[in-house]
Amino acid sequence: MNNVVWRPSQERVEQSNIQQFITYINKTYGKKLSKYDDLHQWSVQAPEKFWVSVWNYCEVVGDMGKPPYLENAGDFINAQWFPNAYLNYAENLLKRRNDITAIVAYKETGEQTAISFMELNERVKRMAAGLQKSGVTISDCVVGFMPNTSDTLVAMLATASLGAVWSSCSPDFGINGAVERFSQVQPKVLISTDGYYYNGKQLDSLNKIQALCDQITSIEQTVIVPYISTTPDISALSNVSLLDVYAPKTDIPLTFIRVPFDHPLFIMFSSGTTGKPKCIVHSVGGTLIQHQKEHVLHTDLTAVDVLFYYTTCGWMMWNWLASALATGSTLVLFDGSPFYPGPERLFDLIDAEGITVFGTSAKYLSAVEKAELTPKKSHKLSKLKSILSTGSPLAPESYDYVYASVKEDVCLSSISGGTDIISCFILGCPIEPVFRGELQVAGLGMDVTVLDDEGNSTKEQKGELVCRNPFPSKPIGFLNDDNKQRFSEAYFSRYENIWSQSDYAEHTTNDGFIIYGRSDAVLNPGGVRIGTAEIYRQVEKNSNVLESLAIAQDWNDDCRVVLFVRLKNGINLSDEFEQQLRRDIRTNATPKHVPEKIIQVPDIPKTISGKIVELAVRDVVHGRRVKNVDALANPQALDYFKNLTALAV
């Protein structure tokens, strides 16, 4: 069955960066590559040539050094890319100094500010001078407790310019959640706003700042960025400065300290829902070159593009978004609820700013469909060429919705990766068709496949998503894990010398992929493996189901599937409604997918980045303690799953 939902025009193919890159490879190496599959095969067979080509084609600023460009290629954990290279991340993002708009930032209130690349350089220069006065040097850590605003990007770039390390989380984290993260990285400077906005509310951050400083003794200086007030009262705080005082105009030039390719740049945090958050250390070179590959080749970004991604500063997509400055694209930032004051808010931004690449989550696309939004009728969307979706599997019905109700001529790219690699294993491709329900392609330079239970690569069969070759954005490791034991256990314990992403997936005959959910959350009733996304897809097609969550409950020496549903206001789970859901699952999936129990709950717990937490709910149902409720956006929702009478029979 032909399930192609979009195909690029010949003009779009010819004008794409990736087609020009194929021409560049053919000319440079005397190859005869003609399509994406040819390029991907060559990229994994000749990895050094490929990544050197990405460096040159994307005009990475720095000294590549002498070959070899990959050491210890046969040892995934210890493989080292560009061991003789020196570069600076901020230097690459700030290589343009002109009057073209670099960043447009929106508050939820509607207030908008824009700065040019020239202004961005000036503001980074001022902040870098302030950090230097605070004694920040190479490898020191600076943290941001910040909303998604231009000042956050400025602080990160200033930190990176000094060869220091940046880490951040969004201000909606509770005190314990923020302390658990920041205390591990021992920051010298903390940067925060006085507050933030969400869903029509003005929320204070100053009441958390002193508590953070009291509990994290390494913090020597705090900088407050006015955000909800032009003159915030900081009199109750110690060792604190307002931004303009901390980073005044200066004649000190902006310089960039070039560091080795694998020098630390970002410390990211795992979700922390099953224990203390892991500190994942990402490198300067690995982050930059991987993001350049994804932005230029997979997303087709150029200096005329306007990129938006709905994210917070506690999610890796914020770092991914920031790196796009290296392409010369304009970034649109948004801080607040995507549904305030109404579900059309982000589509208004697309028109207002001429956004060409719109990034969001699968949950958002499902939500606007349930809100019966038809953007192609209410908005122009004239410059929109691509929609990116991540965070969870994008249901086939969401593909239908986008092409029927948003825009027909748009490349819809569901992408999949993670904080673990600060990038993607599976991405979009502007020169290949989009198949309904499928992620388009494995990333260039990434030998991604699906392995069956015997460890054999397979197609049209569900298994473990893996990557079989070293890639530059492989983390340096975990903080305070000198022998890399925890790092090895996290990614290499299942298959020797092969990265396991813990995603339950299928490699299709179209050379695309389908993600069925986390493999550690796979349901296994009667020995049959079921991906949770397979159930969510059928249930959430019902317009009255806002979201759902499935777990396996231990039962009678086996397990049974339990499904929790959050319904629209005023809708109750009647016997008739429940039987309809069961029929939908049985008809469109298999009888094994039909849950033994379906239970209505008023809310479903999620991480602060919006991902549902199946493992935490499973622990609650089994009477086990959830180790880190501070990682949740709505920890009170866990109470709905405690001591449920329906699960005792």
C-alpha positions in Angstrom: 0.0 0.0 0.0 1.3 3.4 -1.0 1.2 5.5 2.2 3.3 8.5 0.9 1.8 11.7 2.4 4.3 14.2 1.0 6.9 14.2 -1.7 9.4 17.0 -2.4 9.2 18.9 -5.7 12.2 18.5 -8.0 13.0 22.2 -7.4 13.1 21.7 -3.7 15.4 18.6 -4.1 17.8 20.5 -6.3 17.9 23.6 -4.1 18.4 21.6 -0.8 21.6 21.7 1.1 21.8 17.9 1.2 21.6 17.6 -2.6 24.4 20.1 -2.9 26.3 18.2 -0.2 26.0 15.0 -2.4 27.5 16.9 -5.3 30.3 18.1 -3.0 31.1 14.5 -1.9 31.0 13.2 -5.5 33.4 15.9 -6.6 35.7 15.7 -3.6 36.0 11.9 -3.5 35.2 10.8 -7.0 31.9 9.1 -5.9 28.7 8.6 -7.8 26.2 9.0 -5.0 22.7 10.0 -6.3 20.2 9.6 -3.4 20.0 9.7 0.3 20.5 6.0 0.8 23.8 6.1 -1.2 25.0 9.0 1.0 24.0 7.3 4.2 25.8 4.1 3.3 28.9 6.0 2.4 28.8 8.0 5.6 28.9 4.9 7.8 31.4 3.1 5.6 33.8 6.1 5.4 33.1 7.9 8.7 36.3 9.9 8.9 35.8 11.3 5.4 32.2 12.0 6.1 32.7 14.0 9.3 35.7 15.9 7.8 33.4 16.8 4.9 30.7 18.0 7.3 33.3 20.2 9.1 34.4 21.7 5.7 31.0 22.0 4.1 29.4 23.6 7.1 32.5 25.9 7.5 33.2 25.0 11.1 35.5 27.7 12.6 38.5 26.1 14.3 41.7 24.1 13.7 40.8 20.5 12.6 44.4 19.4 13.4 46.2 16.6 11.7 44.8 13.1 11.0 43.8 10.6 12.3 40.4 12.2 12.8 39.1 9.1 14.7 41.1 7.2 17.3 40.0 3.9 18.9 37.3 3.4 16.2 36.8 -0.2 17.3 36.1 0.7 20.9 32.8 2.6 21.0 33.1 3.9 24.6 36.7 5.2 24.2 36.5 6.3 20.5 37.7 9.8 20.1 36.8 12.2 17.2 39.2 14.9 16.0 41.8 14.3 18.8 44.0 17.1 17.5 41.3 19.7 16.8 40.8 23.0 18.7 37.7 25.2 18.4 35.1 27.2 20.4 31.4 26.7 20.3 30.4 30.3 20.8 32.8 31.5 18.1 30.9 29.3 15.6 27.5 30.6 16.6 28.7 34.2 16.6 30.7 34.3 13.4 28.1 36.6 11.8 28.3 40.3 12.9 25.6 42.1 10.9 22.3 43.8 11.3 20.3 40.7 10.4 17.9 39.5 13.2 19.5 36.7 15.2 16.8 36.2 17.9 13.2 37.2 18.4 12.0 36.4 21.9 8.3 36.4 23.0 7.0 36.4 26.5 3.6 34.8 27.2 2.3 38.3 27.7 2.8 39.1 24.1 5.9 41.3 24.6 8.4 40.8 21.9 12.0 41.8 21.6 14.5 41.3 18.7 18.2 41.5 18.5 20.6 41.4 15.6 23.7 39.3 15.3 25.7 42.5 16.0 23.7 43.2 19.1 24.0 39.6 20.2 27.8 39.8 19.9 27.8 42.9 22.0 25.7 41.4 24.7 27.8 38.3 24.9 30.9 40.4 25.2 29.4 42.2 28.2 28.4 39.0 29.9 31.7 37.3 29.2 33.5 40.3 30.8 31.3 40.0 33.9 31.9 36.2 34.2 35.7 36.9 33.9 35.5 39.4 36.7 33.8 36.6 38.7 36.8 34.4 38.1 35.1 32.1 35.7 37.8 30.2 33.7 38.1 27.1 31.5 36.1 24.2 32.8 34.3 26.2 35.5 30.5 25.7 35.5 27.9 28.4 35.1 24.2 27.5 35.6 21.0 29.1 34.4 17.7 28.9 36.3 16.0 30.6 33.4 13.0 30.8 31.1 13.5 30.6 27.3 14.6 34.1 26.6 17.5 35.8 24.7 19.3 36.5 27.9 19.6 32.8 28.5 21.3 32.3 25.2 23.6 35.3 25.9 24.7 33.8 29.2 25.3 30.4 27.6 27.3 31.8 24.8 29.4 34.0 27.1 30.1 30.9 29.2 31.1 28.9 26.1 33.3 31.7 24.8 35.5 31.3 27.9 35.8 27.6 27.5 33.6 27.1 30.6 30.7 24.7 31.0 27.0 25.6 30.9 24.1 23.8 32.5 20.5 24.9 32.9 17.0 24.0 34.0 13.7 25.8 33.7 12.4 27.9 36.6 9.4 25.7 37.1 11.6 23.1 38.7 11.1 22.8 42.5 13.9 23.6 44.9 14.8 20.0 45.4 14.8 19.2 41.7 17.1 22.2 41.0 19.4 21.5 43.9 19.7 17.8 42.9 20.9 18.9 39.5 23.0 21.9 40.2 24.7 20.7 43.3 26.3 17.9 41.3 28.0 20.3 38.8 29.4 22.7 41.5 28.6 26.0 39.7 30.6 29.1 40.3 27.9 31.5 39.0 24.1 31.2 39.0 22.0 33.3 36.6 18.3 33.6 37.0 15.4 35.9 36.1 13.2 37.4 38.9 10.3 35.3 37.6 8.5 33.9 34.6 5.0 33.6 33.1 2.9 30.5 32.5 -0.8 30.0 31.6 -1.7 33.6 32.4 0.1 33.6 35.8 3.1 35.6 36.9 5.4 33.4 39.0 8.2 34.5 41.3 11.7 33.0 41.1 13.4 35.1 43.7 12.0 33.1 46.6 13.9 30.1 45.2 17.2 31.8 44.6 18.4 32.2 48.1 17.4 28.6 48.9 19.5 27.4 46.0 22.5 29.5 47.1 22.2 28.3 50.7 22.2 24.7 49.6 24.8 24.9 46.8 27.9 26.3 48.5 30.0 26.5 45.4 27.9 29.4 44.1 30.0 32.6 44.5 27.9 35.0 42.5 24.2 35.3 41.5 23.0 37.4 38.6 19.4 38.4 38.4 17.9 39.3 35.0 14.8 41.6 35.2 12.0 39.8 33.5 8.6 40.3 35.2 9.8 43.6 36.7 12.1 46.2 35.4 13.4 46.8 39.0 13.2 43.6 41.0 13.8 43.8 44.7 17.0 41.8 45.4 17.7 43.3 48.8 17.0 40.0 50.6 19.6 38.1 48.5 23.4 38.0 49.2 26.2 38.1 46.6 23.8 39.1 43.9 23.8 41.7 41.1 21.3 42.9 38.6 22.3 42.1 35.0 23.1 45.7 33.9 25.4 46.1 36.9 27.1 42.8 36.4 27.5 43.2 32.7 27.8 46.9 31.8 29.2 48.2 28.6 32.9 47.4 28.3 35.8 48.0 26.0 37.2 44.5 26.8 37.0 42.7 23.4 35.1 39.5 23.0 37.6 36.7 22.6 37.1 33.0 22.1 39.2 30.4 23.9 39.7 27.5 21.7 39.6 24.1 23.5 40.1 20.5 22.4 37.2 18.9 20.5 36.2 16.7 23.4 36.3 19.5 26.0 33.1 19.8 28.1 30.5 22.3 26.9 27.1 21.3 28.3 26.0 19.2 31.3 22.6 17.8 30.7 20.4 15.9 33.2 18.5 12.7 32.8 14.8 13.0 33.8 15.6 11.7 37.3 12.2 10.0 37.7 13.9 6.7 38.8 16.6 8.1 40.9 19.0 11.0 41.2 19.4 12.7 37.8 22.5 11.6 35.9 24.8 14.4 34.8 25.6 13.8 31.1 28.6 15.7 29.9 28.6 16.7 26.2 31.6 18.0 24.3 32.2 21.3 22.4 33.1 19.6 19.1 30.7 16.7 19.2 27.7 18.9 20.0 28.6 21.5 17.3 29.4 19.2 14.4 26.4 16.9 15.1 24.0 19.9 15.3 25.5 21.4 12.2 24.9 18.1 10.3 21.3 18.0 11.6 20.5 21.6 10.9 22.2 22.0 7.5 21.6 18.6 5.9 18.6 17.1 7.6 16.6 20.3 8.4 17.8 22.3 5.4 18.5 25.4 7.3 20.1 28.4 5.7 20.7 32.1 6.6 17.3 33.0 5.3 15.4 30.6 7.5 13.4 31.4 10.7 13.5 28.5 13.2 11.1 27.9 16.1 11.1 25.1 18.6 8.8 25.0 21.6 11.1 24.1 24.4 12.3 25.0 27.9 15.8 25.5 29.1 15.6 22.1 30.8 15.2 20.1 27.6 18.0 19.3 25.1 15.9 20.8 22.2 16.8 24.2 23.7 20.5 23.4 23.1 19.7 22.1 19.7 17.8 25.2 18.9 20.6 27.5 20.1 23.2 25.8 17.8 21.2 26.8 14.7 22.7 30.3 15.1 25.7 28.8 13.4 23.7 28.5 10.2 22.8 32.2 10.3 19.1 31.4 10.8 16.9 33.6 12.9 15.7 31.9 16.1 12.2 32.6 17.5 12.0 31.9 21.3 8.7 31.6 23.2 8.3 31.4 27.0 5.0 30.4 28.4 2.1 28.0 27.7 1.5 27.1 24.0 -2.2 27.2 24.7 -2.4 30.7 26.3 -4.6 32.6 25.6 -5.8 30.0 23.1 -4.6 26.9 21.1 -3.8 29.1 18.1 -1.0 30.9 19.9 2.0 29.2 18.2 0.4 29.4 14.7 0.0 33.1 15.3 3.8 33.2 15.8 4.4 31.4 12.5 2.6 34.1 10.6 3.9 37.0 12.7 7.6 36.0 12.3 7.5 34.2 8.9 8.7 30.9 10.6 9.9 28.5 8.0 10.7 25.5 10.3 8.3 24.9 13.2 9.3 22.5 16.0 6.9 21.1 18.5 5.9 17.8 20.2 3.7 15.0 19.2 1.5 15.8 22.2 1.0 19.4 21.0 -0.1 18.3 17.5 -2.6 15.8 19.0 -3.9 18.5 21.4 -4.6 21.1 18.7 -6.3 18.4 16.6 -8.6 17.6 19.6 -9.2 21.4 19.9 -10.5 21.2 16.3 -8.0 23.8 15.1 -7.7 24.2 11.3 -4.7 26.5 10.8 -4.7 26.2 7.0 -8.1 28.1 7.2 -7.3 30.5 10.0 -3.6 31.3 9.2 -1.5 32.0 6.1 1.6 29.9 7.0 3.0 31.1 3.7 6.7 30.6 4.5 6.3 27.3 6.5 8.3 24.6 4.8 8.9 22.0 7.6 7.3 20.8 10.8 9.5 18.9 13.3 8.0 16.7 16.0 9.7 14.9 18.9 9.2 14.0 22.6 7.1 10.9 21.9 6.0 8.9 18.9 3.9 10.8 16.3 0.8 8.9 15.6 -0.2 8.2 12.0 -3.4 10.1 12.5 -1.3 13.2 13.4 0.3 12.9 9.9 -3.3 13.0 8.5 -4.2 16.0 10.6 -1.1 18.0 9.6 -1.6 17.5 5.9 -5.4 17.9 6.0 -5.6 20.8 8.4 -2.3 22.6 8.7 -0.5 22.6 5.3 -0.3 20.2 2.4 3.2 21.2 1.1 5.3 20.8 4.2 8.0 18.2 5.2 6.7 16.7 8.4 9.7 15.2 10.2 9.2 13.2 13.3 12.6 13.0 14.9 14.0 10.8 17.7 17.1 11.0 19.8 17.6 12.2 23.3 19.4 14.0 26.1 21.9 11.1 26.1 23.3 12.2 22.7 22.0 15.8 22.7 20.9 15.1 19.1 19.0 12.5 17.0 19.4 9.0 15.7 16.5 9.3 13.3 15.5 12.5 11.5 13.9 14.1 8.5 15.2 14.4 5.0 14.1 17.1 2.7 14.8 15.1 -0.5 12.9 12.0 0.5 9.2 11.3 0.7 7.3 11.2 4.0 5.5 8.0 4.8 2.4 8.1 7.0 3.4 7.1 10.6 7.1 6.7 9.9 10.2 8.7 10.9 12.0 9.3 7.6 15.7 8.3 7.8 18.6 7.2 10.1 20.9 10.1 10.7 24.0 10.5 8.4 27.1 9.0 10.0 24.9 6.9 12.3 24.8 3.2 11.7 21.3 2.9 13.2 19.3 -0.3 13.0 16.8 -2.5 15.0 18.0 -5.7 16.6 15.9 -8.7 17.4 16.1 -10.8 20.6 19.1 -12.7 19.1 20.9 -9.5 18.3 20.4 -9.7 14.5 19.6 -6.6 12.4 16.0 -6.9 11.2 13.3 -5.2 9.2 9.5 -5.3 9.6 10.0 -6.7 13.1 10.0 -5.0 16.5 13.2 -4.8 18.5 15.8 -2.6 20.1 16.9 0.6 18.4 20.7 0.7 18.4 23.7 2.5 16.8 26.6 0.3 15.8 29.3 2.9 15.2 30.9 5.7 17.2 29.6 9.2 16.5 30.9 12.6 17.6 28.1 13.6 20.0 28.6 10.5 22.1 28.8 12.0 25.6 32.2 12.4 27.2 30.6 10.4 30.0 28.7 10.9 33.3 30.0 13.4 35.8 31.9 11.6 38.7 32.0 8.3 36.8 35.8 8.2 36.2 35.9 4.5 35.2 32.8 4.9 33.0 31.1 2.0 34.8 27.7 3.7 35.0 28.0 5.1 31.5 28.8 1.6 30.2 25.9 0.1 32.1 23.5 2.7 30.8 24.2 2.2 27.0 26.4 -0.9 26.4 25.2 -3.5 28.9 22.7 -5.1 26.4 25.0 -5.5 23.4 28.8 -5.4 23.4 30.3 -2.4 21.8 26.8 -1.3 20.4 24.9 1.7 21.7 21.4 0.7 22.9 18.9 3.6 23.1 16.3 1.7 25.0 13.6 2.5 22.4 11.3 -0.3 21.1 11.2 0.2 17.3 10.8 -1.2 13.8 12.9 -0.6 10.7 10.4 -0.4 7.8 10.7 -1.5 4.2 10.8 2.2 3.3 14.0 2.5 5.3 12.1 4.6 7.8 11.4 3.8 11.4 8.5 3.4 13.8 9.0 4.0 17.5 6.7 2.0 19.8 7.8 3.5 23.1 10.6 3.0 25.6 11.8 -0.6 25.7 12.1 -0.4 29.5 8.3 0.4 29.6 7.4 -2.3 27.1 4.4 -4.4 28.3 5.0 -8.2 28.3 1.7 -10.0 29.1 1.9 -13.7 28.4 5.4 -13.2 27.0 4.2 -11.0 24.1 6.1 -7.6 23.9 3.8 -4.7 23.3 5.0 -1.1 22.9 2.9 1.4 24.9 2.6 3.7 21.9 0.7 1.0 20.0 -2.1 1.3 22.6 -1.9 5.1 22.9 -2.4 5.4 19.1 -5.7 3.6 19.1 -7.1 5.1 22.3 -6.1 8.7 21.6 -7.8 8.7 18.2 -11.0 9.1 20.2 -11.7 12.8 20.5 -12.8 12.5 24.1 -9.4 11.0 25.2 -7.0 13.8 26.0 -4.1 11.5 26.9 -3.4 8.0 28.2 -0.8 5.9 30.0 -0.3 2.2 30.1 1.6 0.0 32.5 2.1 -3.7 33.2 0.8 -4.7 36.6 2.2 -7.8 38.3 -0.7 -10.2 38.5 -1.0 -14.0 39.2 2.6 -14.9 38.4 2.4 -12.9 35.1 1.4 -9.3 34.3 -1.7 -7.6 33.0 -2.0 -4.4 30.9 -3.7 -1.5 32.8 -4.6 1.6 30.8 -5.3 5.0 32.5 -7.1 7.7 30.5 -7.6 11.4 31.0 -10.9 12.5 29.3 -12.3 15.8 28.2 -14.1 17.8 30.9 -17.5 16.5 31.5 -16.9 13.1 30.0 -17.0 10.0 32.2 -15.8 6.5 31.4 -19.1 4.7 31.1 -19.3 0.9 30.4 -20.2 1.7 26.8 -17.3 4.1 26.4 -14.9 1.6 27.9 -16.1 -1.2 25.6 -15.7 1.2 22.6 -12.1 1.7 23.5 -11.5 -2.0 23.8 -13.1 -2.6 20.4 -10.9 0.1 18.8 -7.7 -1.5 20.3 -8.7 -5.1 19.4 -9.8 -4.2 15.8 -6.8 -1.9 15.0 -4.1 -3.7 17.0 -4.4 -7.2 18.4 -6.4 -8.9 21.2 -3.1 -9.0 23.2 -3.1 -5.2 23.2 -6.5 -4.9 24.9 -6.0 -3.9 28.6 -7.6 -5.9 31.3 -8.3 -2.7 33.2 -9.2 0.7 31.9 -9.3 3.4 34.6 -10.2 7.1 34.4 -7.9 9.5 36.2 -8.1 13.4 36.4 -4.4 13.9 35.4 -1.4 12.0 34.2 2.1 12.7 35.6 4.7 14.1 33.3 8.3 15.3 33.4 8.9 19.1 33.2 9.7 18.6 29.5 6.2 17.0 29.0 6.9 13.3 28.8 4.6 10.9 30.5 6.3 8.8 33.2 5.2 5.2 32.8 7.8 3.8 35.2 6.9 6.2 38.0 3.2 5.2 37.7 4.2 1.5 37.7 6.1 2.0 40.9 3.2 3.8 42.6 0.8 1.0 41.5 3.1 -1.6 43.0 3.6 0.3 46.2 7.2 1.3 45.5 8.6 4.7 46.3 9.1 7.1 43.4 12.7 8.2 44.0 12.5 11.7 42.6 9.1 13.4 42.4 10.9 16.8 41.9 11.6 15.8 38.3 7.8 15.9 37.6 5.8 18.9 36.4 2.8 17.7 38.3 3.9 15.3 41.1 0.5 15.5 42.8 -0.9 13.5 39.9 0.9 10.4 41.3 -1.7 10.4 44.1 -4.4 9.3 41.7 -2.6 6.0 41.2 -2.2 5.0 44.8 -4.2 2.2 46.4 -6.7 1.9 43.5 -9.5 -0.5 44.5 -9.9 -1.5 40.8 -6.4 -2.9 40.7 -6.9 -5.2 43.7 -9.1 -7.6 41.8 
